[in-house]
Amino acid sequence: MDAAAEQGINAIWVPAYKEWISMWNEYKDHSGKLETWIGQPDGYNGVTIEEQITACARNEGKAVCIQGMNIKVFAAGRFKPEVAFPYVIKAIRRKDGLCVGVYNPEQLVESARFVCELS
């Protein structure tokens, strides 16, 4: 997570699971640099959405996002970053957020640099 913060990313959007909350609290207790976590309750594993929202609020979650309709910027790999990012950066407003899935730290760094260059 500190690698993300070092690239200018200031929030992480993750499930509101007890395992994640425990990891976040430990990360912050050890002076983690990332500033904000956004909880995504989903009623997984018998825990209600309401319970997950409460857990998020009690553990310094700054927002809750209940996922529904969304825009898949890369369309599961069908669009390259050099095509998708410029399109999205032109279309969103300054206060809008952008959520990009990555599966390794190198993608995180590459995506953050690319967005910074475009904005």
GUDREN-921033 format. One record per atom (N, C-alpha, C): residue number from 1; residue in three letters; atom name; x, y, z. Coordinates in nm, 2 decimals, always signed. Last residue first. Layout:
N
pt k NUM, r ala, a CA, east X, north Y, up Z
...
END
This chain:
119
pt k 119, r ser, a N, east -0.31, north +1.42, up -1.65
pt k 119, r ser, a CA, east -0.40, north +1.52, up -1.57
pt k 119, r ser, a C, east -0.33, north +1.65, up -1.53
pt k 118, r leu, a N, east -0.13, north +1.26, up -1.77
pt k 118, r leu, a CA, east -0.25, north +1.31, up -1.85
pt k 118, r leu, a C, east -0.33, north +1.42, up -1.78
pt k 117, r glu, a N, east +0.06, north +1.20, up -1.58
pt k 117, r glu, a CA, east +0.10, north +1.26, up -1.70
pt k 117, r glu, a C, east -0.02, north +1.32, up -1.78
pt k 116, r cys, a N, east -0.11, north +1.06, up -1.39
pt k 116, r cys, a CA, east -0.04, north +1.19, up -1.36
pt k 116, r cys, a C, east +0.00, north +1.27, up -1.48
pt k 115, r val, a N, east -0.17, north +0.83, up -1.54
pt k 115, r val, a CA, east -0.28, north +0.93, up -1.51
pt k 115, r val, a C, east -0.22, north +1.06, up -1.47
pt k 114, r phe, a N, east +0.09, north +0.72, up -1.56
pt k 114, r phe, a CA, east +0.02, north +0.75, up -1.68
pt k 114, r phe, a C, east -0.09, north +0.85, up -1.65
pt k 113, r arg, a N, east +0.15, north +0.67, up -1.28
pt k 113, r arg, a CA, east +0.23, north +0.76, up -1.36
pt k 113, r arg, a C, east +0.16, north +0.81, up -1.49
pt k 112, r ala, a N, east -0.06, north +0.48, up -1.22
pt k 112, r ala, a CA, east -0.05, north +0.61, up -1.15
pt k 112, r ala, a C, east +0.03, north +0.71, up -1.23
pt k 111, r ser, a N, east +0.01, north +0.26, up -1.40
pt k 111, r ser, a CA, east -0.12, north +0.33, up -1.41
pt k 111, r ser, a C, east -0.11, north +0.47, up -1.34
pt k 110, r glu, a N, east +0.27, north +0.19, up -1.31
pt k 110, r glu, a CA, east +0.25, north +0.23, up -1.44
pt k 110, r glu, a C, east +0.12, north +0.31, up -1.46
pt k 109, r val, a N, east +0.21, north +0.11, up -1.04
pt k 109, r val, a CA, east +0.30, north +0.22, up -1.07
pt k 109, r val, a C, east +0.28, north +0.28, up -1.21
pt k 108, r leu, a N, east +0.03, north -0.10, up -1.09
pt k 108, r leu, a CA, east -0.01, north +0.01, up -1.01
pt k 108, r leu, a C, east +0.08, north +0.13, up -1.04
pt k 107, r gln, a N, east +0.19, north -0.28, up -1.24
pt k 107, r gln, a CA, east +0.07, north -0.21, up -1.30
pt k 107, r gln, a C, east +0.02, north -0.09, up -1.23
pt k 106, r glu, a N, east +0.37, north -0.35, up -1.04
pt k 106, r glu, a CA, east +0.42, north -0.28, up -1.16
pt k 106, r glu, a C, east +0.30, north -0.21, up -1.23
pt k 105, r pro, a N, east +0.22, north -0.50, up -0.85
pt k 105, r pro, a CA, east +0.26, north -0.36, up -0.82
pt k 105, r pro, a C, east +0.31, north -0.28, up -0.94
pt k 104, r asn, a N, east -0.07, north -0.66, up -1.01
pt k 104, r asn, a CA, east +0.07, north -0.66, up -0.96
pt k 104, r asn, a C, east +0.12, north -0.52, up -0.94
pt k 103, r tyr, a N, east -0.32, north -0.62, up -1.10
pt k 103, r tyr, a CA, east -0.29, north -0.75, up -1.04
pt k 103, r tyr, a C, east -0.14, north -0.77, up -1.00
pt k 102, r val, a N, east -0.58, north -0.37, up -1.07
pt k 102, r val, a CA, east -0.44, north -0.42, up -1.10
pt k 102, r val, a C, east -0.42, north -0.55, up -1.04
pt k 101, r gly, a N, east -0.85, north -0.17, up -1.16
pt k 101, r gly, a CA, east -0.80, north -0.30, up -1.10
pt k 101, r gly, a C, east -0.66, north -0.33, up -1.16
pt k 100, r val, a N, east -0.93, north +0.15, up -1.08
pt k 100, r val, a CA, east -0.86, north +0.07, up -1.18
pt k 100, r val, a C, east -0.81, north -0.06, up -1.11
pt k 99, r cys, a N, east -1.14, north +0.41, up -1.05
pt k 99, r cys, a CA, east -1.10, north +0.29, up -0.99
pt k 99, r cys, a C, east -1.05, north +0.20, up -1.10
pt k 98, r leu, a N, east -1.16, north +0.75, up -0.99
pt k 98, r leu, a CA, east -1.13, north +0.65, up -1.10
pt k 98, r leu, a C, east -1.08, north +0.52, up -1.02
pt k 97, r gly, a N, east -1.40, north +1.01, up -0.91
pt k 97, r gly, a CA, east -1.30, north +0.91, up -0.88
pt k 97, r gly, a C, east -1.27, north +0.81, up -0.99
pt k 96, r asp, a N, east -1.45, north +1.36, up -0.96
pt k 96, r asp, a CA, east -1.48, north +1.22, up -0.99
pt k 96, r asp, a C, east -1.37, north +1.13, up -0.95
pt k 95, r lys, a N, east -1.38, north +1.62, up -0.95
pt k 95, r lys, a CA, east -1.41, north +1.55, up -0.82
pt k 95, r lys, a C, east -1.45, north +1.41, up -0.84
pt k 94, r arg, a N, east -1.32, north +1.68, up -1.22
pt k 94, r arg, a CA, east -1.21, north +1.68, up -1.12
pt k 94, r arg, a C, east -1.25, north +1.61, up -0.99
pt k 93, r arg, a N, east -1.50, north +1.45, up -1.43
pt k 93, r arg, a CA, east -1.48, north +1.58, up -1.37
pt k 93, r arg, a C, east -1.37, north +1.57, up -1.26
pt k 92, r ile, a N, east -1.41, north +1.26, up -1.73
pt k 92, r ile, a CA, east -1.45, north +1.28, up -1.59
pt k 92, r ile, a C, east -1.42, north +1.42, up -1.54
pt k 91, r ala, a N, east -1.32, north +1.27, up -2.00
pt k 91, r ala, a CA, east -1.46, north +1.26, up -1.97
pt k 91, r ala, a C, east -1.50, north +1.28, up -1.83
pt k 90, r lys, a N, east -1.04, north +1.27, up -2.01
pt k 90, r lys, a CA, east -1.12, north +1.38, up -2.08
pt k 90, r lys, a C, east -1.26, north +1.38, up -2.03
pt k 89, r ile, a N, east -0.99, north +1.04, up -1.88
pt k 89, r ile, a CA, east -0.94, north +1.16, up -1.82
pt k 89, r ile, a C, east -1.02, north +1.28, up -1.88
pt k 88, r val, a N, east -1.09, north +0.85, up -2.06
pt k 88, r val, a CA, east -1.15, north +0.87, up -1.93
pt k 88, r val, a C, east -1.11, north +1.00, up -1.87
pt k 87, r tyr, a N, east -0.91, north +0.88, up -2.28
pt k 87, r tyr, a CA, east -1.06, north +0.89, up -2.30
pt k 87, r tyr, a C, east -1.13, north +0.92, up -2.16
pt k 86, r pro, a N, east -0.66, north +0.82, up -2.16
pt k 86, r pro, a CA, east -0.69, north +0.95, up -2.22
pt k 86, r pro, a C, east -0.84, north +0.98, up -2.24
pt k 85, r phe, a N, east -0.71, north +0.54, up -2.08
pt k 85, r phe, a CA, east -0.69, north +0.65, up -1.98
pt k 85, r phe, a C, east -0.71, north +0.79, up -2.04
pt k 84, r ala, a N, east -0.75, north +0.38, up -2.32
pt k 84, r ala, a CA, east -0.86, north +0.40, up -2.22
pt k 84, r ala, a C, east -0.83, north +0.52, up -2.13
pt k 83, r val, a N, east -0.51, north +0.39, up -2.46
pt k 83, r val, a CA, east -0.63, north +0.43, up -2.53
pt k 83, r val, a C, east -0.74, north +0.47, up -2.42
pt k 82, r glu, a N, east -0.31, north +0.31, up -2.29
pt k 82, r glu, a CA, east -0.28, north +0.43, up -2.37
pt k 82, r glu, a C, east -0.41, north +0.48, up -2.45
pt k 81, r pro, a N, east -0.41, north +0.07, up -2.19
pt k 81, r pro, a CA, east -0.41, north +0.19, up -2.10
pt k 81, r pro, a C, east -0.39, north +0.32, up -2.19
pt k 80, r lys, a N, east -0.63, north -0.10, up -2.43
pt k 80, r lys, a CA, east -0.50, north -0.07, up -2.37
pt k 80, r lys, a C, east -0.50, north +0.06, up -2.29
pt k 79, r phe, a N, east -0.91, north -0.30, up -2.39
pt k 79, r phe, a CA, east -0.86, north -0.17, up -2.42
pt k 79, r phe, a C, east -0.72, north -0.15, up -2.35
pt k 78, r arg, a N, east -0.96, north -0.55, up -2.30
pt k 78, r arg, a CA, east -0.98, north -0.53, up -2.44
pt k 78, r arg, a C, east -0.93, north -0.39, up -2.48
pt k 77, r gly, a N, east -0.94, north -0.60, up -2.03
pt k 77, r gly, a CA, east -0.82, north -0.62, up -2.11
pt k 77, r gly, a C, east -0.84, north -0.59, up -2.25
pt k 76, r ala, a N, east -1.20, north -0.55, up -1.93
pt k 76, r ala, a CA, east -1.14, north -0.68, up -1.91
pt k 76, r ala, a C, east -1.02, north -0.71, up -2.00
pt k 75, r ala, a N, east -1.22, north -0.27, up -2.00
pt k 75, r ala, a CA, east -1.31, north -0.38, up -2.05
pt k 75, r ala, a C, east -1.24, north -0.51, up -2.05
pt k 74, r phe, a N, east -1.10, north -0.06, up -1.88
pt k 74, r phe, a CA, east -1.02, north -0.15, up -1.97
pt k 74, r phe, a C, east -1.10, north -0.26, up -2.03
pt k 73, r val, a N, east -1.31, north +0.06, up -1.74
pt k 73, r val, a CA, east -1.22, north +0.14, up -1.82
pt k 73, r val, a C, east -1.15, north +0.05, up -1.92
pt k 72, r lys, a N, east -1.62, north -0.01, up -1.69
pt k 72, r lys, a CA, east -1.50, north -0.09, up -1.69
pt k 72, r lys, a C, east -1.40, north -0.02, up -1.79
pt k 71, r ile, a N, east -1.84, north +0.16, up -1.48
pt k 71, r ile, a CA, east -1.77, north +0.16, up -1.61
pt k 71, r ile, a C, east -1.64, north +0.09, up -1.60
pt k 70, r asn, a N, east -2.12, north +0.01, up -1.31
pt k 70, r asn, a CA, east -1.99, north +0.08, up -1.31
pt k 70, r asn, a C, east -1.94, north +0.08, up -1.46
pt k 69, r met, a N, east -2.39, north -0.05, up -1.10
pt k 69, r met, a CA, east -2.35, north -0.02, up -1.23
pt k 69, r met, a C, east -2.21, north +0.05, up -1.22
pt k 68, r gly, a N, east -2.27, north -0.13, up -0.80
pt k 68, r gly, a CA, east -2.38, north -0.16, up -0.88
pt k 68, r gly, a C, east -2.33, north -0.14, up -1.02
pt k 67, r gln, a N, east -2.15, north -0.15, up -0.47
pt k 67, r gln, a CA, east -2.12, north -0.16, up -0.61
pt k 67, r gln, a C, east -2.25, north -0.20, up -0.69
pt k 66, r ile, a N, east -2.15, north +0.09, up -0.24
pt k 66, r ile, a CA, east -2.22, north -0.03, up -0.27
pt k 66, r ile, a C, east -2.22, north -0.05, up -0.42
pt k 65, r cys, a N, east -1.90, north +0.23, up -0.06
pt k 65, r cys, a CA, east -1.95, north +0.22, up -0.20
pt k 65, r cys, a C, east -2.02, north +0.08, up -0.21
pt k 64, r val, a N, east -1.84, north +0.45, up +0.19
pt k 64, r val, a CA, east -1.89, north +0.32, up +0.16
pt k 64, r val, a C, east -1.94, north +0.32, up +0.02
pt k 63, r ala, a N, east -1.56, north +0.63, up +0.35
pt k 63, r ala, a CA, east -1.68, north +0.62, up +0.26
pt k 63, r ala, a C, east -1.72, north +0.47, up +0.24
pt k 62, r lys, a N, east -1.36, north +0.60, up +0.53
pt k 62, r lys, a CA, east -1.41, north +0.74, up +0.49
pt k 62, r lys, a C, east -1.53, north +0.74, up +0.41
pt k 61, r gly, a N, east -1.32, north +0.40, up +0.81
pt k 61, r gly, a CA, east -1.35, north +0.40, up +0.66
pt k 61, r gly, a C, east -1.41, north +0.54, up +0.63
pt k 60, r glu, a N, east -1.26, north +0.37, up +1.08
pt k 60, r glu, a CA, east -1.21, north +0.49, up +1.01
pt k 60, r glu, a C, east -1.22, north +0.48, up +0.86
pt k 59, r asn, a N, east -1.41, north +0.17, up +1.19
pt k 59, r asn, a CA, east -1.27, north +0.15, up +1.17
pt k 59, r asn, a C, east -1.21, north +0.25, up +1.07
pt k 58, r arg, a N, east -1.67, north +0.22, up +1.20
pt k 58, r arg, a CA, east -1.60, north +0.21, up +1.33
pt k 58, r arg, a C, east -1.45, north +0.20, up +1.32
pt k 57, r ala, a N, east -1.74, north +0.21, up +0.93
pt k 57, r ala, a CA, east -1.75, north +0.34, up +1.00
pt k 57, r ala, a C, east -1.67, north +0.33, up +1.14
pt k 56, r cys, a N, east -1.71, north -0.07, up +0.88
pt k 56, r cys, a CA, east -1.63, north +0.03, up +0.81
pt k 56, r cys, a C, east -1.63, north +0.16, up +0.89
pt k 55, r ala, a N, east -1.90, north -0.17, up +1.05
pt k 55, r ala, a CA, east -1.76, north -0.20, up +1.08
pt k 55, r ala, a C, east -1.67, north -0.10, up +1.00
pt k 54, r thr, a N, east -2.13, north -0.07, up +0.93
pt k 54, r thr, a CA, east -2.10, north -0.03, up +1.06
pt k 54, r thr, a C, east -1.95, north -0.06, up +1.09
pt k 53, r ile, a N, east -2.12, north -0.21, up +0.68
pt k 53, r ile, a CA, east -2.11, north -0.06, up +0.68
pt k 53, r ile, a C, east -2.08, north -0.01, up +0.82
pt k 52, r gln, a N, east -2.14, north -0.47, up +0.78
pt k 52, r gln, a CA, east -2.02, north -0.43, up +0.71
pt k 52, r gln, a C, east -2.01, north -0.28, up +0.71
pt k 51, r glu, a N, east -2.40, north -0.47, up +0.87
pt k 51, r glu, a CA, east -2.29, north -0.50, up +0.97
pt k 51, r glu, a C, east -2.16, north -0.45, up +0.91
pt k 50, r glu, a N, east -2.54, north -0.42, up +0.63
pt k 50, r glu, a CA, east -2.55, north -0.33, up +0.74
pt k 50, r glu, a C, east -2.43, north -0.35, up +0.84
pt k 49, r ile, a N, east -2.48, north -0.66, up +0.49
pt k 49, r ile, a CA, east -2.43, north -0.53, up +0.44
pt k 49, r ile, a C, east -2.43, north -0.43, up +0.55
pt k 48, r thr, a N, east -2.41, north -0.93, up +0.72
pt k 48, r thr, a CA, east -2.50, north -0.84, up +0.64
pt k 48, r thr, a C, east -2.43, north -0.72, up +0.59
pt k 47, r val, a N, east -2.23, north -1.22, up +0.67
pt k 47, r val, a CA, east -2.23, north -1.09, up +0.73
pt k 47, r val, a C, east -2.31, north -1.00, up +0.65
pt k 46, r gly, a N, east -2.22, north -1.45, up +0.51
pt k 46, r gly, a CA, east -2.32, north -1.44, up +0.62
pt k 46, r gly, a C, east -2.32, north -1.32, up +0.70
pt k 45, r asn, a N, east -2.03, north -1.41, up +0.31
pt k 45, r asn, a CA, east -2.00, north -1.50, up +0.42
pt k 45, r asn, a C, east -2.10, north -1.49, up +0.54
pt k 44, r tyr, a N, east -2.10, north -1.07, up +0.21
pt k 44, r tyr, a CA, east -2.03, north -1.20, up +0.19
pt k 44, r tyr, a C, east -2.02, north -1.28, up +0.32
pt k 43, r gly, a N, east -2.22, north -0.82, up +0.18
pt k 43, r gly, a CA, east -2.30, north -0.93, up +0.24
pt k 43, r gly, a C, east -2.24, north -1.07, up +0.23
pt k 42, r asp, a N, east -2.07, north -0.62, up +0.09
pt k 42, r asp, a CA, east -2.13, north -0.71, up -0.01
pt k 42, r asp, a C, east -2.21, north -0.82, up +0.05
pt k 41, r pro, a N, east -1.92, north -0.30, up +0.11
pt k 41, r pro, a CA, east -1.99, north -0.41, up +0.17
pt k 41, r pro, a C, east -2.07, north -0.49, up +0.06
pt k 40, r gln, a N, east -1.64, north -0.16, up +0.07
pt k 40, r gln, a CA, east -1.74, north -0.21, up -0.02
pt k 40, r gln, a C, east -1.81, north -0.33, up +0.04
pt k 39, r gly, a N, east -1.48, north +0.14, up +0.21
pt k 39, r gly, a CA, east -1.54, north +0.00, up +0.22
pt k 39, r gly, a C, east -1.64, north -0.03, up +0.12
pt k 38, r ile, a N, east -1.19, north +0.30, up +0.15
pt k 38, r ile, a CA, east -1.33, north +0.30, up +0.12
pt k 38, r ile, a C, east -1.38, north +0.16, up +0.13
pt k 37, r trp, a N, east -0.93, north +0.46, up +0.33
pt k 37, r trp, a CA, east -0.99, north +0.33, up +0.28
pt k 37, r trp, a C, east -1.14, north +0.35, up +0.26
pt k 36, r thr, a N, east -0.66, north +0.68, up +0.31
pt k 36, r thr, a CA, east -0.80, north +0.66, up +0.32
pt k 36, r thr, a C, east -0.84, north +0.52, up +0.27
pt k 35, r glu, a N, east -0.38, north +0.72, up +0.30
pt k 35, r glu, a CA, east -0.46, north +0.80, up +0.39
pt k 35, r glu, a C, east -0.60, north +0.75, up +0.41
pt k 34, r leu, a N, east -0.07, north +0.54, up +0.32
pt k 34, r leu, a CA, east -0.20, north +0.56, up +0.25
pt k 34, r leu, a C, east -0.30, north +0.62, up +0.35
pt k 33, r lys, a N, east +0.14, north +0.49, up +0.49
pt k 33, r lys, a CA, east +0.13, north +0.62, up +0.43
pt k 33, r lys, a C, east -0.01, north +0.65, up +0.36
pt k 32, r gly, a N, east +0.15, north +0.35, up +0.82
pt k 32, r gly, a CA, east +0.12, north +0.34, up +0.68
pt k 32, r gly, a C, east +0.09, north +0.47, up +0.62
pt k 31, r ser, a N, east +0.24, north +0.32, up +1.09
pt k 31, r ser, a CA, east +0.26, north +0.44, up +1.01
pt k 31, r ser, a C, east +0.25, north +0.43, up +0.86
pt k 30, r his, a N, east +0.13, north +0.09, up +1.20
pt k 30, r his, a CA, east +0.27, north +0.09, up +1.17
pt k 30, r his, a C, east +0.31, north +0.21, up +1.07
pt k 29, r asp, a N, east -0.14, north +0.14, up +1.22
pt k 29, r asp, a CA, east -0.06, north +0.13, up +1.35
pt k 29, r asp, a C, east +0.09, north +0.14, up +1.32
pt k 28, r lys, a N, east -0.20, north +0.10, up +0.95
pt k 28, r lys, a CA, east -0.21, north +0.24, up +1.01
pt k 28, r lys, a C, east -0.13, north +0.24, up +1.14
pt k 27, r tyr, a N, east -0.17, north -0.18, up +0.94
pt k 27, r tyr, a CA, east -0.10, north -0.10, up +0.85
pt k 27, r tyr, a C, east -0.09, north +0.04, up +0.91
pt k 26, r glu, a N, east -0.37, north -0.26, up +1.13
pt k 26, r glu, a CA, east -0.23, north -0.29, up +1.15
pt k 26, r glu, a C, east -0.14, north -0.20, up +1.07
pt k 25, r asn, a N, east -0.60, north -0.17, up +1.00
pt k 25, r asn, a CA, east -0.56, north -0.12, up +1.13
pt k 25, r asn, a C, east -0.42, north -0.15, up +1.16
pt k 24, r trp, a N, east -0.58, north -0.33, up +0.76
pt k 24, r trp, a CA, east -0.58, north -0.19, up +0.75
pt k 24, r trp, a C, east -0.54, north -0.13, up +0.89
pt k 23, r met, a N, east -0.61, north -0.59, up +0.87
pt k 23, r met, a CA, east -0.49, north -0.56, up +0.80
pt k 23, r met, a C, east -0.47, north -0.40, up +0.79
pt k 22, r ser, a N, east -0.87, north -0.57, up +0.98
pt k 22, r ser, a CA, east -0.76, north -0.60, up +1.06
pt k 22, r ser, a C, east -0.63, north -0.56, up +1.00
pt k 21, r ile, a N, east -1.01, north -0.52, up +0.74
pt k 21, r ile, a CA, east -1.01, north -0.42, up +0.85
pt k 21, r ile, a C, east -0.90, north -0.44, up +0.94
pt k 20, r trp, a N, east -0.98, north -0.77, up +0.61
pt k 20, r trp, a CA, east -0.92, north -0.65, up +0.55
pt k 20, r trp, a C, east -0.91, north -0.54, up +0.66
pt k 19, r glu, a N, east -1.11, north -0.94, up +0.79
pt k 19, r glu, a CA, east -0.97, north -0.96, up +0.76
pt k 19, r glu, a C, east -0.91, north -0.84, up +0.70
pt k 18, r lys, a N, east -1.37, north -0.84, up +0.78
pt k 18, r lys, a CA, east -1.30, north -0.83, up +0.91
pt k 18, r lys, a C, east -1.15, north -0.85, up +0.88
pt k 17, r tyr, a N, east -1.45, north -0.66, up +0.48
pt k 17, r tyr, a CA, east -1.43, north -0.78, up +0.56
pt k 17, r tyr, a C, east -1.35, north -0.76, up +0.68
pt k 16, r ala, a N, east -1.54, north -0.48, up +0.28
pt k 16, r ala, a CA, east -1.54, north -0.44, up +0.43
pt k 16, r ala, a C, east -1.54, north -0.57, up +0.51
pt k 15, r pro, a N, east -1.31, north -0.46, up +0.00
pt k 15, r pro, a CA, east -1.42, north -0.52, up +0.07
pt k 15, r pro, a C, east -1.42, north -0.48, up +0.22
pt k 14, r val, a N, east -1.18, north -0.13, up -0.10
pt k 14, r val, a CA, east -1.17, north -0.28, up -0.07
pt k 14, r val, a C, east -1.29, north -0.33, up +0.00
pt k 13, r trp, a N, east -1.00, north +0.11, up -0.23
pt k 13, r trp, a CA, east -1.14, north +0.07, up -0.22
pt k 13, r trp, a C, east -1.14, north -0.08, up -0.21
pt k 12, r ile, a N, east -0.78, north +0.36, up -0.10
pt k 12, r ile, a CA, east -0.80, north +0.22, up -0.15
pt k 12, r ile, a C, east -0.94, north +0.18, up -0.13
pt k 11, r ala, a N, east -0.62, north +0.67, up -0.17
pt k 11, r ala, a CA, east -0.73, north +0.59, up -0.12
pt k 11, r ala, a C, east -0.72, north +0.45, up -0.18
pt k 10, r asn, a N, east -0.41, north +0.81, up -0.30
pt k 10, r asn, a CA, east -0.44, north +0.84, up -0.16
pt k 10, r asn, a C, east -0.56, north +0.76, up -0.10
pt k 9, r ile, a N, east -0.13, north +0.80, up -0.50
pt k 9, r ile, a CA, east -0.27, north +0.74, up -0.48
pt k 9, r ile, a C, east -0.29, north +0.76, up -0.33
pt k 8, r gly, a N, east +0.13, north +0.88, up -0.54
pt k 8, r gly, a CA, east +0.02, north +0.98, up -0.54
pt k 8, r gly, a C, east -0.12, north +0.93, up -0.52
pt k 7, r gln, a N, east +0.31, north +0.68, up -0.52
pt k 7, r gln, a CA, east +0.28, north +0.72, up -0.66
pt k 7, r gln, a C, east +0.17, north +0.82, up -0.66
pt k 6, r glu, a N, east +0.32, north +0.63, up -0.25
pt k 6, r glu, a CA, east +0.43, north +0.70, up -0.31
pt k 6, r glu, a C, east +0.41, north +0.74, up -0.45
pt k 5, r ala, a N, east +0.08, north +0.48, up -0.23
pt k 5, r ala, a CA, east +0.09, north +0.62, up -0.17
pt k 5, r ala, a C, east +0.20, north +0.70, up -0.23
pt k 4, r ala, a N, east +0.17, north +0.24, up -0.34
pt k 4, r ala, a CA, east +0.06, north +0.32, up -0.40
pt k 4, r ala, a C, east +0.07, north +0.46, up -0.36
pt k 3, r ala, a N, east +0.36, north +0.16, up -0.16
pt k 3, r ala, a CA, east +0.40, north +0.18, up -0.30
pt k 3, r ala, a C, east +0.29, north +0.26, up -0.37
pt k 2, r asp, a N, east +0.20, north +0.12, up +0.07
pt k 2, r asp, a CA, east +0.29, north +0.24, up +0.06
pt k 2, r asp, a C, east +0.34, north +0.27, up -0.08
pt k 1, r met, a N, east +0.08, north -0.12, up +0.00
pt k 1, r met, a CA, east +0.00, north +0.00, up +0.00
pt k 1, r met, a C, east +0.09, north +0.13, up +0.00
END
